[in-house]
Structures are given as structure tokens and as C-alpha cells.
Amino acid sequence: MFGRMRAWSRRHEKPATVSRMAPLALLCLLLAIPYAASVSGPDLLLAQARYLGLSAILLLPLAWRRRPLTSFAVIALISFGQWLAHAAPIPANGAILVALWAVAYQCVFRWALAALLVTELGVFLALVNWQTPTLGMFFSGSVFVVTVWLAGLYASTRRRYLEGLEERAERAERERDQQARMAAAAERARIARELHDVVAHNVSVMVVQADGAGYALDSDPEEARQAVRNISKTGRAALAEMRRLVGVLRGDEAPSTDYTPQPGLGQLEELVRGSAVPALLRVGGAPAELPEGQQLAVYRIVQEALTNALKHGGPGVRALVEVDYGGPDLVVRVTDDGRGAAAPRSPDGHGLIGMRERVVMYGGTVAAGPRQGGGFEVLARLPMVKAA
């Protein structure tokens, strides 16, 4: 309820200010008749006019909601002038307490303390000028003043606490959105790497197979048919992987959609055997159970290395894929006997960058470059992480 009231007061500042002044203004109007009745003689109308005018002067500064110090100072000076003129106190003098509360609520502590001391001085002067002062009377007035002051300080502390909560909530929401954006960017980068590896490898294989089928079409129709079959098989595999990757981006898929599993170490032999580059797979040590993500990283590294051998190795290139589980690290080495340093550089290639990103994700290292004596080598080391 208080939160809704505070929100309403922020949206409607002027009506909120009037509502805060209304109780004291209504009290002053109700007491105008008893005050006038206490004045006898022909000065009745003049006394009423003075009462209403002084009440208005004391109440109007309360409308300066954004300048509580100025409001308090004006009301204090008017009250002090009233004391100097030996004028009787009126209900509108209670405006000093409202202004004191506003200073304690909106201003820093030193100004709130100064306003309290000024109000206490006013209580003392009022007792000295209008009545025979006693310690009990001063104590009673001081208790009332300090209570109003403490109420303002409490409201100020609570306001700052709520503002701190709102700020922390906004900061947490911003951080959550930022993390969501970072996660989305990382996912897009991962999918881009996957698409690059899938498309680059399979399309390269299909191009080579298509070229071979074209050359063998007249001389060896059976070999040409086999090449076309390989193209069809490679195209279907590429489409299956691309559907799986694109399906990740679709938010309207049914939760039960069965996507093709991601390739891993179990599919390495099939990858090497089906590669357009004549390749041999050697496995050292006992295969370990690795997380799916790490298996996918190894699969993509081998796939990208074979694609590079096919694209840059030249005619008649052969490759050797070695996977060693024997040491503390999983070692993946892919070598070929192609052109090596003499191979032309691809200005728009992202394969090696994708390899490094995959390996670094699991705390490993990768090196790729021409070998001495010819050929090219890709060497990756990944820490052995047991599957959960």
C-alpha cells in the first residue's frame, strides 16, 4: 500500500503536496472561529484577517516540496518575526514541524540536525516569551519535536533502502540481460563454427567426387556411379547435420523433436573412411569416456584437417589420423603428404580459428603448419576430462 502511495505521489507531485498541506490548513480554518471569538471589540474582522493572512504565509512555503531547506528557513524566520512582535501563537505555527520532517526526510544529516536545533530554539523562545517556562514544559515540547524529526530520519533511511533495492534489482536485470546476450553470442559463434565445419568438409568432398565422376563418366561408368552415390550420401549427411544445427535456432519446435545426435569419437572411423582424401586412422591406448562436447571438438578438428588436406594438399594427397589416449592428454595428430608450405593461402578461411576456439574451450592447445620435408600437420592436445 505504501509503495502504491509513493508511486502515486511521484506521478502527481502537486496533488500530493496539496494533500499533505490539507490537514493542517483544515485545522487552521476550523480554529479561525474560536480564535475570532476570543477577540472582543470592533477589531474582530481585523483579527480574523490577520489570523488567516498569517496562517497562509506560514503554510504556503510548504508547497516548495523540492526546496525543503528554503521552506524551513522561511517558516522559521516568519515564526521568529512573530515572536519578536509578541504575537500569540496560532495553529499554523505547526508548519515548522512539517518543514522539519521534510528536511530530515530529504536532506543530509547535518542539515537535519541544524533544523532540529533551530526548532528546539524556537520551542525555548516560545516558552520564554508567552509563558512561565518550566523544565517539564520544555521537555514535553522537545519530545514532540524530536519524535517528528526521528520520523523524518526513519522515512529517509527507508527511502534510501528502497532506492538501493530498486537499483540492485535494475542492475541484476541488466546483468541478466547482458549474460543472456553473451550466451546468445556464444551460441551463435558455436553454431557458426559447426556450420562452417559441416559445409566446408561435405561440400569439398562433394566437389571432388563430382569432378571424379565427370572424368570417369565415359571411361569407367561404374566408378562414376559410385562417385555419384558418394555425393548423395555426403549430401544427406550434410543436410542431416545442418537440420540439427538450424533446429537449435528454431524456437517453435516441439520439445519432443528428435534431432540427430552430435558426432563423436565413435564416428571418427566412418569420417576417415568416407573422406575424399585417402586416409588411415590409428588409435593408441584405451579409448576413454569423454564428454560429448569434447568428443565433438575432436571430431571437428579431424574433419577440418582432412578438409584442408583435400583443398590445399594437391593431387594424390594422402592423410594419416592418429588419436592417442595413452598420456594425460588426448593427442590428435593429422598429417598429410601434400604440398605443405607450397600450398596457396586461403584469405577467408576460418577453419584453423575454429580449431583453436574449440581446443581452448577445454584448456588444450593446437598447432598447425607445414612439416619439414613436405606435407602439413595439425597437432591438438586436450586434457582428458571424464564424462559426468
C-alpha positions in Angstrom: 0.0 0.0 0.0 2.8 2.4 0.9 4.6 1.6 -2.3 1.5 2.5 -4.3 1.1 5.7 -2.4 4.7 6.6 -3.0 4.4 5.8 -6.7 1.2 7.9 -6.9 2.9 10.9 -5.2 5.8 10.7 -7.7 3.5 10.8 -10.6 1.3 13.6 -9.2 3.5 15.9 -7.2 1.2 18.9 -7.0 -1.9 16.9 -5.7 0.4 15.1 -3.3 1.7 18.3 -1.9 -1.8 19.7 -1.5 -2.9 16.5 0.3 0.0 16.9 2.8 -0.9 20.5 3.5 -4.7 19.9 3.6 -5.0 18.5 7.2 -3.1 21.5 8.8 -4.9 24.0 6.6 -8.3 22.5 7.5 -7.3 22.7 11.2 -6.4 26.3 10.8 -9.8 27.1 9.2 -11.7 25.2 11.9 -10.0 27.1 14.6 -10.5 30.5 12.9 -13.9 30.9 14.6 -12.8 30.1 18.1 -9.8 32.4 17.7 -12.0 35.3 16.5 -14.5 34.7 19.3 -11.6 35.2 21.8 -11.1 38.7 20.4 -13.7 41.2 21.6 -14.5 44.7 20.3 -14.5 46.2 16.9 -11.2 44.5 15.9 -13.0 41.2 15.2 -12.8 41.3 11.4 -9.2 42.7 11.6 -8.2 39.9 13.9 -9.7 37.3 11.6 -7.9 38.8 8.6 -4.6 38.8 10.5 -5.1 35.2 11.6 -6.0 34.0 8.1 -3.2 36.0 6.5 -0.5 34.8 8.9 -1.8 31.2 8.5 -1.5 31.5 4.7 2.0 32.9 5.0 3.1 30.1 7.2 1.5 27.4 5.2 2.4 28.5 1.6 6.2 27.6 1.9 5.2 24.0 2.5 4.4 23.9 -1.2 8.1 24.2 -2.0 8.5 20.4 -1.9 11.7 20.3 -3.9 13.4 23.0 -1.7 12.8 21.8 1.9 15.7 23.9 3.4 14.3 27.1 1.9 10.8 26.2 3.1 12.0 25.6 6.6 14.1 28.7 6.7 11.2 30.9 5.5 8.8 29.4 8.1 11.4 29.7 10.8 12.0 33.4 10.0 8.3 34.2 9.9 7.9 32.5 13.3 10.8 34.4 14.7 9.3 37.7 13.4 6.1 36.6 15.1 8.0 36.1 18.3 9.7 39.5 18.1 6.3 41.1 17.6 4.9 39.4 20.7 2.1 37.9 18.6 0.2 35.0 20.0 0.9 31.5 18.5 -1.6 30.1 16.1 -2.2 26.6 14.8 -0.3 27.4 11.5 2.9 27.6 13.5 2.8 23.8 13.4 4.0 24.2 9.8 7.5 24.4 11.3 7.2 20.7 12.3 6.1 19.7 8.8 9.1 21.6 7.3 11.4 19.9 9.9 10.1 16.5 8.8 10.7 17.4 5.2 14.3 18.5 5.9 15.0 15.3 7.8 13.5 13.3 5.0 15.2 14.9 2.0 18.4 16.5 3.2 21.7 15.2 4.6 22.1 14.6 8.3 24.0 17.8 9.1 21.1 19.9 7.7 18.6 17.8 9.5 20.5 18.3 12.8 20.7 22.0 12.2 16.9 22.2 11.6 16.3 20.2 14.8 18.4 22.7 16.8 16.6 25.7 15.3 13.3 24.1 16.1 14.4 23.4 19.7 15.5 27.1 19.9 12.0 28.1 18.8 10.4 25.9 21.5 12.6 27.6 24.1 11.8 31.1 22.8 8.1 30.4 22.7 8.1 29.3 26.4 10.2 32.3 27.4 8.0 34.8 25.6 4.5 33.5 26.2 4.5 31.5 29.4 6.4 30.9 32.5 8.9 28.3 31.3 9.5 25.1 33.2 11.8 22.2 32.5 8.8 19.8 32.2 7.2 22.0 29.6 10.4 22.3 27.6 11.0 18.5 27.8 7.4 17.8 26.6 7.8 20.1 23.6 11.2 18.7 22.9 9.9 15.1 22.9 7.3 16.0 20.4 9.8 17.8 18.1 12.4 15.0 18.3 9.7 12.5 17.5 8.8 14.3 14.3 12.5 14.6 13.5 13.1 10.9 14.1 10.1 10.1 11.9 11.6 12.1 9.1 15.0 10.4 9.5 13.4 6.9 9.5 11.4 7.7 6.4 14.6 9.0 4.7 16.5 5.8 5.7 13.7 3.6 4.4 13.5 5.6 1.2 17.3 5.2 0.6 17.0 1.5 1.4 14.1 1.0 -1.1 16.1 3.0 -3.7 19.0 0.8 -3.1 16.9 -2.3 -3.6 15.5 -0.9 -6.8 19.0 0.0 -8.1 20.2 -3.5 -7.2 17.2 -5.1 -9.0 17.8 -2.9 -12.1 21.5 -3.8 -12.0 20.7 -7.5 -11.6 18.3 -7.3 -14.6 20.9 -5.5 -16.7 23.5 -8.1 -15.8 21.0 -10.9 -16.6 20.2 -9.4 -20.0 23.9 -8.9 -20.6 24.6 -12.5 -19.7 21.7 -13.6 -22.0 23.2 -11.6 -24.8 26.7 -13.1 -24.2 25.2 -16.6 -24.1 23.3 -15.9 -27.3 26.5 -14.6 -29.0 28.5 -17.6 -27.8 25.8 -19.9 -29.1 25.7 -18.1 -32.5 29.5 -18.5 -32.6 29.3 -22.2 -31.8 26.7 -22.7 -34.5 28.7 -20.7 -37.0 31.7 -23.0 -36.3 29.5 -26.1 -36.7 28.0 -24.9 -39.9 31.4 -23.9 -41.3 32.9 -27.3 -40.5 29.9 -29.2 -41.9 29.6 -27.2 -45.0 33.3 -26.8 -45.7 34.0 -30.5 -45.3 31.0 -32.0 -47.0 30.9 -29.6 -49.9 34.6 -30.0 -50.5 34.1 -33.8 -50.6 31.1 -33.4 -53.0 33.1 -31.2 -55.3 36.0 -33.6 -55.5 33.6 -36.6 -56.0 31.7 -34.7 -58.7 34.9 -33.9 -60.6 35.9 -37.5 -60.4 32.5 -38.6 -61.7 32.8 -36.2 -64.6 36.2 -37.6 -65.6 35.2 -41.2 -65.2 31.8 -40.8 -66.9 32.9 -42.0 -70.3 35.9 -44.3 -69.4 34.5 -46.0 -66.3 30.7 -45.6 -65.8 30.7 -47.9 -62.7 33.3 -45.6 -60.9 31.2 -42.6 -61.9 28.1 -44.2 -60.5 29.9 -44.9 -57.2 31.1 -41.3 -57.1 27.5 -40.1 -57.5 26.4 -42.5 -54.8 29.1 -41.0 -52.5 27.9 -37.5 -53.4 24.4 -38.4 -52.5 25.5 -40.0 -49.2 27.7 -37.0 -48.3 24.8 -34.6 -49.2 22.4 -36.4 -47.0 24.8 -36.4 -44.1 25.4 -32.7 -44.5 21.7 -32.0 -44.7 21.1 -34.0 -41.5 23.7 -32.1 -39.6 22.5 -28.8 -40.9 18.9 -29.6 -39.9 20.1 -30.4 -36.4 22.0 -27.1 -36.1 19.2 -25.0 -37.6 16.8 -26.7 -35.3 18.6 -25.2 -32.4 17.7 -21.8 -33.7 14.0 -22.5 -34.1 12.0 -21.6 -31.0 8.7 -23.0 -32.2 9.8 -26.7 -32.4 8.0 -29.2 -30.3 10.1 -30.3 -27.3 9.9 -33.9 -28.3 11.6 -33.3 -31.7 14.3 -36.0 -32.1 17.4 -34.4 -33.5 20.3 -36.4 -34.9 23.0 -36.9 -32.2 26.2 -34.9 -32.4 29.1 -36.9 -33.9 31.8 -38.0 -31.6 34.8 -40.4 -31.3 32.6 -43.3 -32.3 32.1 -41.7 -35.8 35.8 -41.0 -36.4 36.4 -44.2 -38.3 33.4 -43.6 -40.5 34.6 -40.0 -41.1 38.1 -41.1 -42.1 36.9 -44.0 -44.3 34.4 -41.8 -46.1 36.7 -38.9 -46.6 37.5 -37.9 -50.2 41.2 -37.9 -49.2 42.7 -41.4 -48.8 43.3 -41.6 -45.1 44.3 -44.0 -42.4 43.2 -44.0 -38.7 45.5 -45.1 -35.9 44.3 -45.2 -32.3 46.7 -45.6 -29.4 45.8 -46.5 -25.9 42.4 -47.4 -24.5 39.6 -45.1 -25.6 38.2 -43.1 -22.7 34.7 -41.9 -21.9 34.8 -38.2 -22.7 32.1 -35.5 -22.6 30.1 -35.2 -25.8 31.3 -31.6 -26.3 35.0 -32.7 -26.2 34.3 -35.6 -28.5 32.6 -33.2 -30.9 35.7 -31.0 -30.7 38.0 -33.9 -31.7 35.6 -34.9 -34.5 35.6 -31.4 -35.9 39.3 -31.0 -35.7 39.9 -34.2 -37.7 37.2 -33.2 -40.1 38.7 -29.7 -40.7 42.2 -31.1 -41.0 41.0 -33.6 -43.7 39.1 -30.8 -45.5 42.3 -28.6 -45.5 44.3 -31.6 -46.9 41.7 -32.0 -49.6 41.6 -28.3 -50.5 45.3 -27.5 -50.3 47.2 -30.8 -50.4 47.2 -31.1 -54.2 46.5 -34.2 -56.3 47.3 -37.6 -54.9 47.5 -36.4 -51.3 47.2 -38.9 -48.5 46.5 -38.3 -44.8 47.2 -40.1 -41.6 44.9 -39.5 -38.5 46.4 -40.5 -35.1 44.5 -40.4 -31.8 46.5 -41.3 -28.7 44.7 -41.9 -25.3 47.9 -43.1 -23.6 49.1 -40.0 -21.8 47.5 -37.4 -19.5 46.3 -35.5 -22.6 44.3 -36.7 -25.6 46.6 -36.2 -28.6 45.1 -35.8 -32.0 47.6 -35.6 -35.0 46.5 -35.3 -38.6 49.3 -35.3 -41.2 49.3 -35.4 -45.0 52.0 -35.7 -47.7 50.7 -32.8 -49.8 52.2 -29.5 -50.9 52.7 -28.2 -47.4 54.3 -24.7 -47.4 53.8 -24.5 -51.2 50.0 -24.7 -50.8 48.2 -21.4 -51.6 46.8 -19.5 -48.6 43.1 -19.0 -48.3 42.3 -15.4 -47.4 38.8 -16.1 -46.0 39.5 -19.4 -44.2 38.2 -19.8 -40.6 38.9 -23.5 -40.1 42.1 -23.0 -38.0 40.5 -20.3 -36.0 37.6 -22.6 -35.2 40.0 -25.4 -34.2 41.8 -23.1 -31.7 38.5 -21.9 -30.3 37.3 -25.5 -29.7 40.6 -26.6 -28.1 41.0 -23.6 -25.9 37.4 -24.2 -24.6 38.7 -27.4 -23.0 42.0 -26.0 -21.8 44.1 -27.5 -24.7 46.5 -26.4 -27.3 46.6 -26.8 -31.1 49.4 -26.2 -33.6 49.1 -26.3 -37.4 51.7 -25.8 -40.0 53.8 -27.2 -42.8 56.1 -30.2 -42.0 59.8 -30.4 -42.8 60.2 -32.4 -45.9 56.7 -31.6 -47.2 53.2 -32.1 -46.1 51.0 -30.4 -43.4 50.4 -31.3 -39.8 47.7 -30.4 -37.3 48.5 -31.3 -33.7 46.0 -30.9 -30.9 46.3 -31.7 -27.2 43.2 -31.8 -24.9 43.2 -32.6 -21.2 41.4 -35.9 -20.5 38.1 -34.9 -18.9 36.0 -37.8 -17.7 32.4 -37.7 -18.8 29.9 -36.9 -16.0 
